[in-house]
Structure formats: C-alpha cells, structure tokens
Amino acid sequence: MKRAALFLLTATLIAADAPPYQSSPARLAVVETRDWGPWGGPFRAKLVPALMRDFGERYIYAPANAALPPPTRGEHRVVFLGDSITDMWNLSSAFPGKPYINRGIGAQVTAQMLVRFETDVVALKPSAVIILAGTNDVSGFLQVETPATILANITAMADIADARGIRIILSSILPVNDYTDNARHVVKERPPETLRAINVALRDLARHRGYVYADYAAPLADKRGLLCAECTGDGLHPNSMGYTRMAPVAAAAITSALRSSAPRRDHHRGK
C-alpha cells in the first residue's frame, strides 16, 4: 500500500510539473523596425487594435448592406470588391444608371477581403463580382504575403463565388510609378516585376477556369510599363483620367461575364 501511495504521489507531482499540451509552435515575437512614414505609421497604429476585433472590417459596410434591398427581377447587380483603388472609384458617375455596388475598403489586403466576401458580396446576391486586389499585399502594409498566397486568397474568393453561382471577373493589379516626390516609395514597396508576375498568374487562372479578366494595366501603363504620369497624383491611385481609362475595361468585362453561362461548381476541381 505504501509503495502504491508513493507511486501515485510521484505521478501526481510529475503531472503537476509537466507543461500543458500544445500542438502549435510558439508565436513569433515581432519587433517592428520598418519606418512607415508620417502617415502610414499612425494609421497602422490606429488600425491594428480594430483589426483584432474584426480583421475583415465587416462592420464598415454592415449598415449599407442591411439597407440594400434584394435585386429586382432582371437586375444584373455587380459588386466591385477591392481596396482604396475601388473605394475611391465613383461608380455612379462612371456607370450611370447601372446597379453596381462599391465594396472597396482602403488599405485592405486579400486576406481581409476573403473574410468579408460572404457579407459584402454573396449576401448582396449579385450576378457578378469584379475583384481588384493585391497591391497592398505586395507592399506588406498589413499582411506579409507572397505572390502565391495572394493568388491563393483570390482563388478562395472565386471558389466561394463559383459555389454561389456568381460570375467572376478577375482584375489585373494596376501599375505604379515613382515620378513625383510623394511617390518615391511606391515602386520600392511594390516592385513592378512582382505586380506583373501576379497579373500573369491571374490571367492564367482566369483562362484556366473560364473567368473574365479585366486588364486595367494595359491602358494605364506608359512606355516604361509604369503607371502613366497623367493617370495619377501619387504614383499608386488613379485620378479622374485613370478611372476614365479603367471604366471601358470594366464595362466590357462585365458585359462578357453576364453573357457567359452560370459558373460550374466543379470546374475548379478539373472536372
């Protein structure tokens, strides 16, 4: 009895000293060393605590989504999903009378758009979605991604749309430039060769799956392949001239997508 009691006491003490089971490795302790500048630094400091509560920032369009009625019979609603480039695009001015819904949020990355895809796209019951995303991922502003993971996030959004019968338009990432003082950092943060490589992958994905591809880069690029000087004021965001050049590309892509048959749910599995 004494031996049994001693064994039980020893086992209990060992168990008490043993660390709790955990499958995952320890988290990294990250020390921010990058200088985000006088605007980017304060913006990130303000944004990060909010993202800890709602990474996808679904709250931003929640009231507008709740107030939006279902599409009427015969209405071909199109949702424009993206970051600040979409957010700053006045769709009612560019496409008067069209039932196009802007769901762009400045500074967002593809992982955030994936999180809010159900609430900001699927729940609105569109006929098509046009996805313009990836430039912020390349800069590493909120999320460190690679071209492969950017493509994976966009592919995941397309998978959701496919499953819900929503036609898909994939858009090329816009070129950038460093032609002015306030654009000096843009090309460094978003290397043109990286943007072009992602666009090639997006075009290939669209071709393979039968999606429509909206090539904004072609009408916006100058002879050097950078964003034309007259199309932007900061080397990154289009101005009125830039959006004027983008509008016909989007219009043609939407027309093509709406003419196509409903997406097949099995084509992304190679069937």
C-alpha positions in Angstrom: 0.0 0.0 0.0 2.8 2.4 0.9 4.5 1.7 -2.5 1.3 2.3 -4.3 0.7 5.6 -2.5 4.2 6.7 -3.1 3.9 5.9 -6.8 0.6 7.8 -7.0 2.2 10.8 -5.2 5.2 10.8 -7.6 3.0 10.6 -10.7 0.9 13.4 -9.4 3.9 15.6 -8.8 5.3 14.9 -12.3 2.0 15.7 -13.9 1.8 18.9 -12.0 5.2 20.0 -13.2 4.6 18.9 -16.8 3.7 21.8 -19.3 0.2 21.7 -20.7 -0.1 20.0 -24.1 0.1 22.4 -27.1 0.2 21.3 -30.7 1.3 24.6 -32.2 4.8 26.1 -32.0 5.3 29.2 -30.0 4.3 32.5 -31.6 6.9 34.8 -33.0 7.8 37.9 -31.1 7.9 40.5 -33.8 9.6 43.8 -33.3 8.5 46.4 -35.9 11.6 48.0 -37.5 10.1 49.4 -40.7 9.6 53.1 -41.0 6.0 53.5 -42.3 6.3 57.3 -42.6 4.4 60.2 -41.0 1.0 59.0 -42.4 1.4 55.2 -42.5 2.8 54.8 -39.0 -0.1 56.5 -37.2 -2.6 54.9 -39.5 -1.3 51.4 -38.7 -1.1 52.1 -35.0 -4.8 53.1 -35.1 -5.9 50.3 -37.3 -4.3 47.3 -35.7 -6.4 47.3 -32.5 -9.6 47.5 -34.6 -8.4 44.5 -36.7 -8.0 42.5 -33.5 -11.8 42.7 -33.2 -12.8 42.5 -36.8 -10.0 41.6 -39.2 -12.1 41.8 -42.3 -13.7 45.1 -41.2 -17.1 43.7 -41.9 -18.6 46.4 -39.8 -17.8 49.1 -42.3 -20.5 48.2 -44.9 -22.8 46.4 -42.4 -25.4 49.3 -42.3 -25.3 49.7 -46.1 -25.7 46.0 -46.7 -28.6 45.8 -44.3 -30.3 48.7 -46.1 -29.8 47.3 -49.6 -32.9 45.6 -51.0 -32.6 42.4 -53.0 -32.0 42.7 -56.7 -35.2 43.3 -58.7 -36.3 40.9 -61.3 -34.0 41.2 -64.3 -31.5 43.3 -62.4 -27.8 42.4 -63.0 -26.2 43.6 -59.9 -22.4 43.7 -59.9 -20.2 44.1 -56.8 -16.9 45.8 -57.1 -14.6 44.3 -54.4 -11.3 45.8 -53.6 -9.1 48.3 -51.6 -8.7 52.0 -51.9 -8.5 52.0 -55.7 -12.0 50.6 -55.7 -13.2 52.6 -52.7 -12.3 55.9 -54.4 -14.0 55.0 -57.7 -17.3 56.8 -58.1 -19.2 54.0 -59.8 -22.5 56.0 -60.1 -20.6 58.6 -62.1 -18.6 56.2 -64.2 -21.5 53.9 -64.9 -24.7 56.0 -64.6 -27.9 54.0 -64.1 -26.1 50.7 -63.6 -26.8 48.6 -60.5 -23.1 48.4 -59.5 -22.2 48.3 -55.8 -18.9 49.6 -54.4 -17.4 47.4 -51.7 -13.9 48.8 -51.6 -12.1 49.5 -48.3 -8.9 51.5 -48.3 -5.6 49.7 -47.2 -7.2 46.2 -47.3 -5.3 43.1 -48.3 -6.7 40.0 -49.9 -7.0 38.0 -46.7 -9.4 40.7 -45.3 -11.5 40.6 -48.5 -11.7 36.8 -48.2 -13.0 37.2 -44.6 -15.7 39.7 -45.7 -16.6 38.0 -49.0 -19.8 36.4 -47.7 -21.2 39.6 -46.1 -20.0 42.1 -48.7 -20.5 40.1 -51.8 -22.5 36.8 -51.5 -25.2 38.3 -49.2 -25.9 41.1 -51.7 -26.9 38.5 -54.3 -25.0 39.9 -57.3 -24.9 38.4 -60.8 -21.2 39.1 -60.9 -18.3 40.2 -58.8 -15.2 42.1 -60.0 -12.2 41.6 -57.8 -9.4 44.1 -57.8 -6.9 43.3 -55.1 -3.3 42.5 -54.2 -1.3 45.8 -54.4 -1.4 46.3 -50.6 -0.4 42.7 -50.0 2.8 43.3 -52.1 3.7 46.3 -50.0 3.4 44.3 -46.8 1.4 47.1 -45.2 -0.9 44.9 -43.1 -0.1 41.3 -44.0 3.1 39.7 -45.3 2.2 37.7 -48.4 3.9 36.2 -51.4 2.6 36.1 -55.0 1.5 32.5 -54.4 -0.5 33.3 -51.2 -2.1 36.4 -52.9 -3.2 34.2 -55.7 -4.5 31.6 -53.2 -6.6 34.2 -51.4 -8.1 35.4 -54.7 -8.7 31.8 -55.8 -10.5 31.1 -52.5 -12.8 34.1 -53.1 -13.5 32.8 -56.6 -14.3 29.3 -55.2 -16.9 30.9 -52.9 -18.4 32.8 -55.8 -18.4 29.7 -58.0 -20.3 27.8 -55.4 -23.0 30.5 -55.2 -23.4 30.9 -59.0 -21.8 34.3 -59.1 -19.9 35.2 -62.3 -16.3 36.2 -61.6 -14.1 38.9 -63.1 -10.5 38.9 -62.1 -8.7 42.3 -62.5 -5.1 43.0 -63.1 -3.2 44.9 -60.4 -2.6 48.4 -61.5 1.0 49.5 -62.4 2.7 52.1 -60.1 5.3 54.9 -60.6 7.7 57.0 -58.7 7.6 60.1 -60.8 6.9 62.6 -58.1 8.2 63.3 -54.6 5.2 61.9 -52.9 5.5 58.7 -54.9 9.2 57.9 -54.3 8.4 55.0 -52.1 5.7 53.4 -54.2 7.8 51.5 -56.7 10.2 50.3 -54.0 7.3 48.9 -51.9 5.5 47.5 -55.0 8.2 46.2 -57.4 6.7 46.4 -61.0 8.1 42.9 -61.8 6.2 41.4 -58.9 3.0 43.1 -59.9 3.4 41.9 -63.5 4.1 38.3 -62.3 0.9 38.3 -60.2 -1.0 39.6 -63.2 0.3 36.8 -65.4 -0.9 34.3 -62.7 -4.3 36.0 -62.5 -4.7 35.9 -66.3 -3.7 32.2 -66.3 -6.2 31.5 -63.6 -9.0 33.3 -65.5 -8.2 31.4 -68.7 -8.0 28.1 -67.0 -11.3 28.5 -65.2 -13.2 30.4 -67.8 -13.4 33.6 -65.8 -13.3 37.1 -67.4 -10.1 39.0 -67.0 -10.2 42.8 -66.8 -6.8 44.1 -67.8 -6.5 47.6 -66.3 -2.7 47.6 -66.6 -2.7 47.9 -70.4 -4.4 51.3 -70.8 -2.8 52.7 -67.7 0.9 51.8 -68.4 3.3 54.1 -70.1 6.2 53.1 -72.4 8.2 52.1 -69.3 5.4 49.9 -68.1 4.7 52.2 -65.1 1.5 54.0 -64.2 1.2 56.9 -66.7 2.0 60.2 -65.1 -1.2 61.8 -66.3 -3.3 59.0 -64.7 -2.3 59.5 -61.0 -1.2 62.1 -58.5 0.6 59.8 -56.1 2.0 57.0 -58.2 -0.5 54.5 -56.9 -4.1 55.7 -57.0 -5.8 56.6 -60.3 -7.0 60.2 -60.7 -10.1 61.1 -62.9 -8.0 60.3 -66.0 -7.0 56.9 -64.7 -10.6 56.0 -63.8 -11.8 57.2 -67.2 -9.4 54.7 -68.8 -10.4 51.9 -66.4 -14.2 52.3 -67.0 -14.4 50.8 -70.5 -12.3 47.8 -69.4 -14.7 47.1 -66.5 -17.7 47.7 -68.7 -16.5 45.2 -71.4 -15.6 42.7 -68.7 -19.0 42.9 -67.1 -20.8 42.5 -70.4 -18.7 39.5 -71.2 -19.3 37.9 -67.8 -23.0 38.4 -67.9 -23.2 36.9 -71.3 -21.4 33.8 -70.1 -23.2 30.8 -68.7 -23.5 30.4 -64.9 -20.3 29.2 -63.3 -19.9 25.4 -62.9 -19.2 24.3 -59.4 -16.9 21.5 -60.4 -14.6 23.2 -63.0 -12.0 24.3 -60.4 -11.6 20.7 -59.5 -10.6 19.8 -63.0 -13.9 18.0 -63.9 
